[in-house]
Each structure stands twice: as structure tokens, then as C-alpha cells.
């Protein structure tokens, strides 16, 4: 959260209300994101976000699936491509348009290895630009990348999401990434696309408990960009 961008009213509210750790929201600004307290000025909405793509670079591949978990409404947004969209060479044009609509439901998105200079958001932003679709501009969304928090606060041999979840005892990935399935999905093989969608949803579902477990160990977080 960028405190400098808040209004006087919002700052006064944060200085006089406390989070579940008995600190003011000025001391624990990230709690304002995770708790969404009643009466908060400029109500914030948080979603947990992940994509799957056929390549790590957006000019050589396309988004095959996205999921956004909305904990406030207990709703999962997003879907995977269907085989016809791929074999007709439409690829992710409609899917990117749907994603942009869903992104605008939230003020904050939580992901893993997702922010600028990493994967998810640069990838989908580039695909939107390729398709001529308006994408949220600077300041419209706050992105919280849990990779930073895990890397800074945990000593692990690897900071991949699966390793973080396994270490914290959080169930994750009954449908791991399998190269052959990803290759088939890129060719429009529907059972492989269905598998990929489940894989993506499993990644999204585990983000919320990861944030809850690591959240007590930071203060005045620099995760939002």
C-alpha cells in the first residue's frame, strides 16, 4: 500500500482504528488489505490471482487459463481456453478481455512471482496490448507478490510456491505441472486444458493461507507496487 497516495480522511481513519494485532492500520497497513474492516474509507477488495501460459514470453505464446479467487464473495472467476479457440487461431483474445473485466472487480491482487519484471502481470498486459484491449493503467491496481515475502522471511532451498506450501503444511498441487500435458493443451487438447484449469485453481486457492501464515512477520510492507 502506498500511504503517500491516501487522503487525509483515510490516514485519520487508519490512525484511529486497529487491526487484529492491536496495532493501528498505519502501523500495519497490509492488514487493511487482508482484513477489509467495516467502515474503511475507500473500501478495498482483494483477489488471489494466477495464470497459465503456453510460453514464458507473451510474444511467443498466449494465456491458456486464469483464475481469481474472491474470498469476500466466495467466488472463483476465470476459465481455461477451449480447444476451438486454439484450433481457430483466436487463441486468448476473448479470454484476455474477460480477464480485464474481472481484474477491475478488485483494488488489490495477490499472486506469486507475478509483478513487473516477473511473469503474470507483464504477460497479460502484453497480451492485452497485442489484442488492442485496454488494460488497467498505473495506480489502478495494487499488486502484492507473495514471492517477495516468502523469499525475505523464509529460509528454503527453493522459494517456489509448492515448496512454500509444503513447508507451511498447506495443501497444494494435486495436479502438478506436467510437460506433456502443457504441450497438448497448447495444441487444443481439451482434457489437457481441463487439467491445466484445475492446476491453476489449486495455485490460487493456496495463496490465501500462505498470506495468512506470513502476514504477521512484516510491517509497513513494500510488497504493493
C-alpha positions in Angstrom: 0.0 0.0 0.0 1.3 3.4 -0.9 0.5 5.5 2.1 1.5 8.7 0.3 -1.4 8.4 -2.1 -4.0 8.2 0.7 -6.3 11.1 1.5 -6.3 12.9 4.9 -9.6 11.2 5.8 -8.2 7.8 5.0 -5.0 8.5 7.0 -7.1 9.7 10.0 -9.2 6.6 9.9 -6.1 4.3 9.8 -4.6 6.2 12.7 -7.7 5.7 14.9 -8.6 2.1 14.0 -6.8 -1.1 15.0 -6.2 -4.4 13.3 -6.4 -7.9 14.8 -2.8 -7.5 16.1 -3.9 -4.5 18.2 -1.9 -2.0 16.1 -3.3 0.9 14.2 -3.6 0.4 10.4 -0.9 3.0 10.0 1.5 0.6 11.8 0.1 -2.5 10.0 -1.1 -1.1 6.6 -1.1 -4.5 5.0 -3.8 -5.7 7.5 -6.1 -3.1 5.8 -5.8 -5.2 2.6 -6.3 -8.6 4.3 -9.0 -7.7 6.8 -11.1 -5.2 4.8 -12.6 -3.8 8.1 -16.1 -2.4 8.2 -16.2 1.4 7.9 -13.0 1.6 6.0 -12.9 4.7 3.7 -12.3 3.8 0.1 -13.2 0.2 0.6 -10.6 -2.2 -0.7 -11.3 -5.5 -2.4 -8.7 -8.2 -2.6 -8.5 -11.1 -5.0 -6.0 -14.0 -5.4 -4.7 -14.4 -8.9 -2.8 -16.8 -11.2 -2.5 -17.6 -14.9 -1.2 -20.4 -17.0 0.5 -19.7 -20.3 2.0 -21.7 -23.2 5.3 -19.8 -23.1 7.1 -17.6 -20.7 7.2 -14.7 -23.2 4.0 -13.1 -24.4 5.1 -12.6 -28.0 5.8 -16.3 -28.4 2.8 -17.8 -26.5 -0.6 -17.0 -25.1 -2.5 -17.2 -21.9 -4.3 -20.5 -21.6 -6.1 -20.0 -18.3 -6.6 -17.5 -15.5 -8.3 -17.8 -12.1 -9.1 -15.1 -9.5 -10.4 -16.2 -6.1 -12.7 -13.6 -4.4 -12.7 -14.5 -0.7 -15.3 -11.9 0.3 -17.9 -13.4 -2.0 -16.6 -16.9 -2.0 -16.4 -16.9 -5.8 -13.9 -18.1 -8.4 -13.6 -16.1 -11.6 -11.9 -17.2 -14.8 -11.6 -20.2 -17.0 -9.3 -22.1 -19.4 -9.4 -21.8 -23.2 -11.4 -24.3 -25.1 -9.9 -26.3 -28.0 -11.9 -24.4 -30.6 -10.4 -21.1 -29.6 -6.9 -22.5 -30.2 -7.5 -24.5 -33.4 -9.3 -21.5 -34.9 -6.2 -19.4 -34.1 -8.3 -17.0 -32.0 -6.1 -18.0 -29.0 -6.6 -15.8 -25.9 -8.3 -12.7 -27.4 -11.7 -13.3 -25.7 -10.0 -14.7 -22.5 -7.9 -11.6 -22.1 -10.9 -9.4 -22.5 -12.7 -11.4 -19.8 -9.7 -11.2 -17.5 -9.6 -7.4 -17.8 -13.3 -7.2 -16.7 -12.6 -9.4 -13.7 -9.4 -7.5 -12.7 -11.5 -4.4 -12.4 -13.6 -6.0 -9.7 -10.7 -5.6 -7.3 -8.4 -2.9 -5.9 -5.7 -5.4 -4.8 -4.5 -8.6 -6.4 -2.3 -11.2 -4.6 -0.2 -13.5 -6.7 3.1 -15.4 -6.7 6.1 -14.3 -8.8 3.6 -12.1 -10.6 4.6 -8.5 -10.5 6.5 -6.4 -13.0 9.8 -7.9 -14.3 8.4 -11.3 -13.4 5.6 -13.3 -15.1 1.8 -12.9 -14.7 1.1 -9.2 -15.0 3.7 -8.4 -17.6 2.5 -11.3 -19.6 -1.2 -10.5 -19.6 -0.5 -6.8 -20.0 1.5 -7.6 -23.2 -1.2 -9.9 -24.5 -3.8 -7.2 -23.9 -1.6 -4.7 -25.9 -1.2 -7.2 -28.7 -5.0 -7.6 -28.9 -5.7 -3.9 -28.6 -7.6 -4.4 -25.3 -7.4 -1.7 -22.6 -5.5 -2.9 -19.5 -5.5 -1.3 -16.0 -3.1 1.5 -16.0 -0.6 2.7 -13.4 -2.2 3.0 -10.0 -5.5 1.3 -10.8 -4.4 -1.9 -9.2 -2.2 -2.7 -6.2 -0.2 -5.9 -6.7 1.0 -8.0 -3.8 3.7 -10.5 -4.8 4.0 -13.3 -2.1 7.3 -14.4 -3.6 8.9 -11.4 -2.1 7.5 -12.1 1.4 8.5 -15.8 1.2 12.0 -15.1 0.0 12.6 -12.4 2.6 11.1 -14.2 5.6 11.8 -17.9 5.0 15.0 -19.9 4.6 14.2 -22.5 2.0 16.2 -24.4 -0.7 13.7 -23.1 -3.2 11.0 -20.4 -2.9 8.6 -21.9 -5.4 5.0 -21.8 -4.3 4.8 -25.5 -3.9 7.8 -25.6 -1.6 6.5 -22.7 0.5 3.1 -24.5 0.8 4.7 -27.9 1.7 6.9 -26.2 4.3 3.9 -24.5 5.9 1.7 -27.5 5.8 -0.7 -26.0 3.3 -2.2 -28.5 0.8 -1.1 -27.7 -2.7 -0.9 -29.1 -6.2 -2.7 -32.4 -6.6 -2.3 -31.6 -10.3 1.4 -30.7 -10.8 2.8 -29.2 -14.0 3.4 -32.0 -16.5 5.3 -31.1 -19.7 3.4 -33.4 -22.0 0.0 -32.1 -20.7 1.1 -28.4 -21.3 2.3 -29.3 -24.8 -1.0 -31.0 -25.6 -3.0 -28.1 -24.1 -1.2 -25.6 -26.4 -2.5 -27.7 -29.3 -6.1 -27.5 -28.2 -6.4 -30.9 -26.5 -9.4 -30.4 -24.3 -8.6 -33.0 -21.5 -5.2 -31.3 -21.1 -6.8 -27.9 -20.9 -9.2 -29.1 -18.3 -6.2 -30.5 -16.3 -4.4 -27.1 -16.6 -7.5 -25.3 -15.3 -7.6 -27.4 -12.1 -3.8 -26.9 -11.7 -4.4 -23.1 -11.9 -7.2 -23.1 -9.5 -5.2 -25.1 -7.0 -2.4 -22.5 -7.1 -5.0 -19.7 -6.5 -6.6 -21.4 -3.5 -3.4 -21.9 -1.6 -2.4 -18.2 -1.9 -4.8 -17.0 0.8 -3.5 -19.3 3.6 0.1 -18.5 2.6 -0.6 -14.8 3.1 -2.3 -15.5 6.4 0.7 -17.5 7.7 3.4 -15.0 6.6 1.4 -11.8 7.2 2.4 -11.4 11.0 6.1 -11.1 10.0 6.1 -7.9 8.1 5.4 -4.3 8.8 4.8 -1.3 6.5 5.0 -3.8 3.7 6.8 -2.8 0.5 5.0 -5.6 -1.4 2.5 -3.3 -3.1 3.5 -1.7 -6.4 
